[in-house]
Amino acid sequence: MATKTDYVMELRQFANGAVVITRKELAAALGYKDPHTVDKFLRGIAAVPGTKKYLIKEVAEAIMKGGK
């Protein structure tokens, strides 16, 4: 089973080393074509003010919880 650190490292690769990730990048990282399919993981997470990007650490936690 993957750890939070595993998810953070993998997501940072898709975000070109950044600490934030877009919905589109997250979808690609998880193997989805439609970015809206990852909304379940982003529900309850606030985007970084002024952007449409989310902190990878928070996204990794949501993935670990199964998007609940």
C-alpha positions as CSV (number, residue, x, y, z in Angstrom):
1,M,0.0,0.0,0.0
2,A,1.3,3.4,-0.9
3,T,2.1,6.0,1.8
4,K,1.3,9.6,1.8
5,T,5.0,10.3,1.0
6,D,4.7,8.0,-2.0
7,Y,1.7,10.0,-3.3
8,V,3.4,13.3,-2.7
9,M,6.5,12.3,-4.6
10,E,4.5,10.9,-7.5
11,L,2.2,14.0,-7.7
12,R,5.2,16.3,-7.6
13,Q,6.6,14.6,-10.7
14,F,3.4,15.4,-12.6
15,A,3.5,19.0,-11.3
16,N,7.1,19.4,-12.5
17,G,8.4,19.5,-8.9
18,A,6.0,22.0,-7.6
19,V,4.2,21.8,-4.3
20,V,0.8,22.5,-5.9
21,I,-1.1,20.7,-8.6
22,T,-4.0,21.5,-11.0
23,R,-7.0,19.3,-11.4
24,K,-5.8,18.4,-14.9
25,E,-2.4,17.3,-13.6
26,L,-4.0,15.3,-10.9
27,A,-6.3,13.5,-13.3
28,A,-3.3,12.6,-15.5
29,A,-1.3,11.4,-12.5
30,L,-4.2,9.1,-11.5
31,G,-4.8,7.9,-15.0
32,Y,-8.1,9.7,-15.7
33,K,-8.8,11.5,-19.0
34,D,-11.6,13.7,-17.6
35,P,-10.3,16.1,-15.0
36,H,-13.8,16.2,-13.4
37,T,-13.4,12.6,-12.2
38,V,-10.9,13.7,-9.5
39,D,-13.3,16.2,-8.0
40,K,-14.0,13.7,-5.2
41,F,-10.4,14.1,-4.1
42,L,-10.5,17.9,-4.2
43,R,-13.8,18.2,-2.4
44,G,-13.2,20.1,0.9
45,I,-9.7,21.3,-0.1
46,A,-9.3,25.0,-0.8
47,A,-7.4,26.1,-3.8
48,V,-4.4,28.3,-3.3
49,P,-5.8,31.8,-3.3
50,G,-5.8,33.4,-6.8
51,T,-5.1,30.1,-8.5
52,K,-6.8,26.8,-9.5
53,K,-4.1,24.8,-7.8
54,Y,-4.2,22.6,-4.7
55,L,-1.5,21.8,-2.2
56,I,-0.1,18.4,-3.0
57,K,0.2,17.3,0.6
58,E,-3.6,18.0,1.1
59,V,-4.4,16.1,-2.1
60,A,-2.3,13.2,-1.0
61,E,-4.2,13.0,2.3
62,A,-7.5,13.0,0.4
63,I,-6.4,10.2,-1.9
64,M,-5.3,8.1,1.1
65,K,-8.9,8.6,2.5
66,G,-10.4,7.5,-0.8
67,G,-11.9,10.9,-1.6
68,K,-14.3,10.9,1.3
